[in-house]
Amino acid sequence: MTTISDLSRDLIGDILSKVPITCVGKVRCTCKQWNASSRHRIFGIAVARQFMGFMMMDFKVCSVRIDLNGIVKDEEGSGPVSIKPIDKLNKIEISKVFHCDGLLLCTTRDNTRLLVWNPYLGQMKWIEPKTAYHRLDRYALGYDTNKKSYKILRFVDDAYWPTPLFEFEIYDMNSNLWRALDVTPDWDIEFFRPGLTVKGNTYFFATQKIILDEGEADGDVDDFLVSFDFTKERFGPHLYVPFHSRLHGDTVVLSSVGEEKLAALYQCMDINMMEIWVTTKIEPHAVSWSKLYFLAVDKMVPLLSGSFFIDEEKKLALAFTLDTLGRYKRAYIIGEDEYFKQVDLGEAVLIPDDDDYPYCFPLVCSYVPSLVQINQGLVLSGKRKER
């Protein structure tokens, strides 16, 4: 009689390729061979056949699986794009998702708590604030490269919210403590532009800080990347970007390429032109870029914001955003020879009392599973409340 342990590794790999990433941890318990095969499938070459990630859509965390081999062959419907809500988080409204080294950092919609989650192991940890979180907070998850200890950066810098806000602090997941940081920024990072973590450090798209009392900005200010080094716990110098965007109208979105590269999507609205650049070197104090000419698209619809990912080997890019009216969710598939396809993802959720961003943008992040253990202790360093 044939048993589970008699199945070949290839057959087990085919079975595991259809199992949601959040359920693979349970499958590992079946037997030793399945445990070994699941690790081979997760960390080995099988990953190259598909994109795995997570998406915040309509304030719910969803798993995203994309068949990279069949994506261009599909002619109708979503086809190779599969999006499924995470049952474990179904009752929690999430507004943002960040990825670092197999861990996800999620912010709740009510701005009261942060969640650190390892989907592969199924482990979670709630992080409560030192005093309070704020809806304009920027966040990043990274690690100290010397100690491999994980940390969370939180900051808000707004001179005009009904009263000025200025807070920079860091949370150490080993000590379970928040600490204030001494920062004097000469740059601005808009709260809807998430940073991207590469090799433990986070990179943000930023612009030169403008003092409006000295006159309104003319839309032409310096732009660059700014890094946060989680080992030294400080921001780095301005890093060059190979384009120049305006304050209003142009779109710049960052993404990661594997674990060691960063990509930047730039779209100029005046001439409806889109470019994608990938780093050839990325460090807290140095960066160099290479343009992906095979992904140049002239007929690309305007991207209001959102997120994207690319696969250099397959020469594909997927952008997730809202339509030009800002009401309907879209995925745009871009390939060689000006290949372009639109996938409809339904109507976006309306956000009450938000005139600037009345609909919820879909945000996607790539995911590379890991065996990083999360300390299960709950941090109770402050009273839960929202400002």
C-alpha positions in Angstrom: 0.0 0.0 0.0 1.3 3.4 -1.0 1.7 5.9 1.9 2.4 9.6 2.0 6.1 8.9 2.7 6.3 6.9 -0.6 5.5 10.0 -2.7 8.4 11.4 -4.8 9.8 14.8 -3.9 8.7 16.2 -7.3 5.1 15.1 -6.7 5.2 16.5 -3.2 6.5 19.8 -4.7 3.6 19.9 -7.1 1.1 19.4 -4.2 2.8 22.0 -2.0 2.8 24.5 -4.9 -1.0 24.7 -4.5 -0.9 25.0 -0.7 -1.3 28.6 0.7 1.9 29.9 2.3 0.0 30.3 5.6 -0.8 26.6 5.6 2.6 25.2 4.7 3.7 25.2 8.3 0.9 22.7 9.2 1.8 20.5 6.2 5.4 20.3 7.5 4.1 18.3 10.5 2.8 15.4 8.2 6.1 13.6 8.2 9.9 14.2 8.0 9.9 13.9 4.2 7.1 16.5 3.8 9.0 18.8 6.2 12.2 18.5 4.2 10.3 18.9 0.9 8.4 21.9 2.1 11.6 23.6 3.0 13.1 22.7 -0.4 10.0 24.0 -2.1 9.9 27.2 -0.1 13.5 28.1 -0.2 14.6 26.4 -3.4 14.1 26.8 -7.1 10.4 26.1 -7.1 9.8 29.7 -5.9 11.1 30.9 -9.3 7.9 29.6 -11.0 5.6 31.9 -9.1 5.4 35.2 -7.3 4.3 34.9 -3.7 3.3 37.9 -1.6 0.7 39.6 0.5 -1.6 42.4 -0.3 -3.6 44.9 1.8 -6.9 45.3 -0.1 -10.0 46.9 1.4 -8.3 46.9 4.8 -7.9 43.1 4.7 -4.7 41.1 4.4 -4.7 38.7 1.4 -2.3 36.2 0.0 -1.2 36.8 -3.6 0.0 34.1 -5.9 0.9 34.8 -9.5 1.9 32.1 -12.0 4.8 33.7 -13.8 5.0 31.1 -16.5 1.4 31.5 -17.6 0.8 35.2 -17.0 1.2 36.4 -20.6 -0.6 33.4 -22.1 -3.8 34.1 -20.2 -6.2 36.1 -22.3 -9.2 36.7 -20.1 -10.0 37.3 -16.5 -7.5 37.3 -13.6 -6.2 33.9 -14.8 -2.7 33.5 -13.2 -3.4 36.1 -10.5 -4.9 34.6 -7.3 -5.9 36.7 -4.3 -7.3 35.1 -1.2 -8.1 36.7 2.2 -6.2 35.4 5.2 -8.8 33.8 7.5 -6.6 34.3 10.6 -6.7 38.1 10.1 -10.2 38.3 8.8 -11.5 40.2 11.8 -8.7 42.7 11.9 -8.7 45.8 9.7 -5.2 46.5 8.4 -4.1 49.7 6.6 -0.4 49.0 5.7 1.8 46.0 5.3 5.7 45.9 5.2 8.1 43.0 4.7 11.5 42.2 6.0 13.3 38.8 6.0 10.1 36.7 6.2 8.4 38.9 8.7 5.4 41.2 8.0 4.7 44.4 9.9 1.0 45.3 9.8 -0.6 48.5 11.0 -4.2 48.5 12.2 -6.7 50.8 10.6 -7.6 52.4 13.9 -3.9 53.2 14.6 -3.8 51.6 18.0 -1.5 48.6 17.5 1.2 47.1 15.3 1.3 43.4 14.4 4.5 41.5 13.6 3.7 38.2 11.8 5.6 35.3 10.4 3.0 33.7 8.0 5.2 30.6 7.4 5.5 29.7 11.1 2.1 31.2 12.0 3.6 33.2 14.8 2.3 36.7 15.8 3.3 39.5 18.1 1.3 42.6 19.0 3.3 45.8 19.6 1.7 48.5 21.6 2.8 52.2 21.6 5.0 54.0 24.1 2.4 56.7 24.2 0.2 56.5 21.0 0.3 55.9 17.3 -0.9 58.4 14.7 -2.6 58.1 11.3 0.4 60.0 9.7 3.0 57.7 11.1 5.6 56.2 8.8 7.0 52.8 9.6 9.8 50.4 8.7 10.9 46.9 9.8 14.6 46.0 9.6 17.4 44.4 11.5 20.7 45.0 13.1 23.2 43.2 10.8 25.6 42.6 13.7 23.2 41.1 16.1 20.4 40.1 13.7 18.0 41.6 16.1 14.8 43.0 14.5 13.6 46.6 15.1 10.7 48.8 14.1 11.2 52.4 13.1 8.3 54.8 13.6 8.3 58.5 12.8 5.9 61.4 12.1 7.0 64.9 11.0 4.2 67.3 10.2 4.4 71.0 11.0 0.7 71.7 10.2 -1.5 68.9 11.7 -3.7 70.8 13.7 -0.8 71.1 16.1 2.8 70.3 14.9 3.8 66.6 15.2 7.5 65.5 15.5 8.4 62.1 16.8 11.1 59.6 15.9 11.5 56.4 17.8 12.7 52.8 17.4 11.4 49.5 18.9 13.7 46.6 19.7 12.0 43.3 19.5 14.5 41.7 21.9 14.1 44.2 24.7 10.4 45.0 23.9 11.1 48.7 24.4 10.6 51.9 22.4 13.4 54.5 22.5 13.4 58.0 21.2 15.8 58.9 18.3 17.6 62.3 17.9 16.9 63.2 14.2 17.0 66.6 12.4 15.7 65.8 8.9 16.3 68.1 6.0 13.9 66.0 3.9 10.2 65.2 3.7 8.7 61.7 3.3 5.0 61.7 2.4 3.0 59.4 4.7 1.5 57.5 1.8 5.0 56.5 0.4 6.1 53.3 2.2 9.8 52.5 2.5 11.4 49.3 1.2 13.7 47.2 3.3 16.7 45.6 1.5 19.4 43.7 3.4 18.1 44.9 6.8 18.0 48.6 6.0 15.0 50.7 4.7 15.0 53.1 1.9 12.5 55.9 1.4 11.8 58.2 -1.6 12.1 61.8 -0.2 12.1 65.4 -1.3 13.9 68.4 0.1 12.1 69.9 3.1 10.2 73.1 2.2 9.3 75.8 4.7 6.0 77.1 3.3 6.3 80.3 5.3 9.0 81.3 2.9 6.7 80.9 0.0 4.8 78.2 -1.8 6.8 75.5 -3.5 6.8 75.7 -7.3 6.7 71.9 -7.7 10.4 71.6 -8.6 12.5 70.5 -5.6 15.3 68.0 -5.2 14.3 64.4 -4.8 16.3 61.4 -3.7 16.4 58.3 -1.6 17.2 58.4 2.1 18.1 55.3 4.0 17.7 54.2 7.6 20.5 52.0 9.0 19.0 49.7 11.6 22.5 48.8 12.9 23.6 52.4 13.5 20.0 53.5 14.2 20.3 56.6 12.1 19.4 58.0 8.7 22.0 58.2 5.9 22.8 60.9 3.3 20.8 61.8 0.2 21.1 59.0 -2.4 20.8 59.6 -6.1 17.7 58.7 -8.2 18.0 58.6 -12.0 14.9 60.8 -12.6 13.4 64.0 -11.4 9.8 64.1 -10.4 7.5 67.0 -9.6 5.7 67.4 -6.3 2.3 67.2 -7.9 1.4 64.9 -10.8 4.3 62.5 -11.2 4.3 59.1 -9.6 7.2 57.3 -7.9 6.8 53.9 -6.3 9.5 51.6 -4.8 9.6 47.9 -4.8 12.1 45.1 -3.9 13.7 42.7 -6.3 14.5 39.5 -4.4 16.3 40.2 -1.2 19.2 42.4 -2.3 17.9 44.9 -5.0 15.5 47.8 -5.0 13.4 48.9 -7.9 11.8 52.4 -8.6 8.9 53.0 -10.9 8.7 56.5 -12.3 5.8 57.8 -14.3 5.8 61.3 -15.8 2.2 62.5 -16.3 3.0 65.2 -18.8 4.2 62.8 -21.5 2.5 59.6 -20.1 5.9 57.9 -19.9 6.9 55.2 -17.5 10.4 53.9 -16.5 11.5 51.2 -14.1 15.0 51.3 -12.7 16.8 48.6 -10.6 19.7 49.0 -8.3 23.0 47.4 -9.2 24.4 48.4 -5.8 22.5 49.5 -2.7 24.0 50.4 0.6 23.0 53.0 3.2 25.6 55.4 1.8 25.8 54.5 -1.9 23.5 53.4 -4.8 23.8 52.8 -8.5 21.0 52.1 -11.0 20.3 50.3 -14.3 17.2 51.0 -16.5 15.0 48.1 -17.5 14.5 49.0 -21.2 12.3 46.0 -21.9 9.6 47.3 -19.6 9.3 50.8 -21.2 5.6 51.3 -21.9 4.2 54.4 -23.6 0.5 53.6 -23.3 0.5 52.9 -19.6 -2.5 54.4 -17.8 -1.7 56.9 -15.0 -0.8 55.3 -11.7 -2.2 57.4 -8.9 -0.2 55.4 -6.3 -0.1 51.8 -5.2 2.6 49.2 -5.5 4.3 46.9 -8.0 6.7 44.1 -8.4 9.0 42.9 -11.2 10.6 39.6 -12.3 13.8 40.3 -14.2 14.1 36.7 -15.5 10.6 36.6 -16.9 10.8 40.3 -18.0 7.5 41.1 -16.3 6.1 43.7 -14.1 2.7 44.0 -12.2 1.4 47.2 -10.8 -1.5 47.3 -8.4 -3.4 50.6 -8.0 -6.7 52.4 -8.5 -8.2 53.5 -11.9 -7.9 57.2 -12.9 -11.1 58.0 -11.1 -9.8 56.4 -7.9 -12.7 54.1 -7.4 -11.8 50.7 -8.9 -8.9 48.4 -8.1 -6.7 47.5 -11.0 -3.7 45.2 -11.7 -1.7 46.1 -14.8 0.6 43.5 -16.3 3.5 44.8 -18.3 5.9 42.7 -20.5 8.3 42.7 -23.4 7.4 44.3 -26.7 4.9 46.7 -25.0 2.8 43.8 -23.8 0.1 45.4 -21.6 -3.0 43.9 -19.8 -5.5 45.2 -17.3 -7.0 43.0 -14.6 -10.1 44.3 -12.8 -10.1 43.6 -9.0 -13.4 45.2 -8.1 -14.6 48.5 -6.5 -12.4 50.0 -3.8 -13.6 50.6 -0.3 -14.7 54.2 0.5 -12.8 55.9 3.3 -15.2 58.3 5.1 -14.0 61.8 6.1 -10.8 61.6 3.9 -11.0 64.2 1.1 -7.4 63.6 0.0 -7.5 59.8 -0.3 -11.2 58.8 -0.2 -10.6 55.2 -1.5 -8.4 52.4 -0.2 -5.3 51.7 -2.4 -4.3 48.1 -2.8 -0.8 47.6 -1.5 1.3 44.5 -2.3 4.6 43.2 -1.0 6.7 40.3 -2.1 7.3 37.6 0.5 10.3 35.3 1.0 9.4 32.7 3.8 11.8 32.3 6.7 12.2 30.4 10.0 12.7 33.5 12.1 11.1 32.9 15.5 9.0 35.7 17.0 9.1 36.3 20.8 5.5 35.7 21.9 5.6 38.3 24.7 3.1 41.1 24.5 4.4 44.6 24.9 2.4 46.7 27.4 4.5 49.8 27.5 1.7 52.3 27.1 -2.0 52.9 27.1 -3.7 51.9 23.9 -5.3 54.9 22.3 -5.5 56.8 19.0 -4.7 60.5 18.4 
